[in-house]
């Protein structure tokens, strides 16, 4: 989801899709030229993931006023493109996933067990990590 609105979408458990986050508002505008990704996986970003993305040309740290984007910090929730998350998981730097706020469509690309392995746990979350 690119915003907090869920419009009847279901999460990976088949229940009501929870909002990913409000500070900052999650996701990225889908109508920007060149951004054809499906932002449906809710993650809690880590410093390690943000550095990895920046090295690969996906800078989520730098504020972009033209998109009203404040830049992300470790611990922020953000809706990611499934492909970007899978790429990060394959590299060993996937951020944890908020399953209640992740759209069920993610299950077409990611095995449910793999998602559960990366489930966000606020008790053990390490923002550097």
HUHUCOR-V595368 format. One record per backbone hydrogen bond with DSSP energy under -0.5 kcal/mol. NH is the residue of the N-H (numbers start at 1). CO is the residue of the C=O. Records with the same first field share a line. If there is no record, write none. Layout:
# HUHUCOR-V595368
NH->CO, CO
This chain:
# HUHUCOR-V595368
9->6
11->15
12->99, 102
14->11
17->9
18->100
23->24
26->21
32->29
35->32
36->34
39->37
40->38, 80
41->80
42->40
43->41, 78
44->96
45->43, 76
47->127
48->128
50->46
51->47
52->48
53->49
54->50
55->51
56->52
57->54
58->53
59->57
60->58
64->69
67->64
68->65
69->64
70->68
72->60
75->45
76->73
78->43
80->41, 78
82->38
85->81
86->82
87->83
88->84
89->85
90->86
91->87
92->89
93->88
94->88
96->44
97->118
98->42
99->97
101->98
102->99
103->40, 101
104->10
106->103
107->104
108->105
109->106
110->106
114->111
115->111
116->112
117->113
118->114, 115
119->116
120->97
124->121
125->121
127->125
129->126
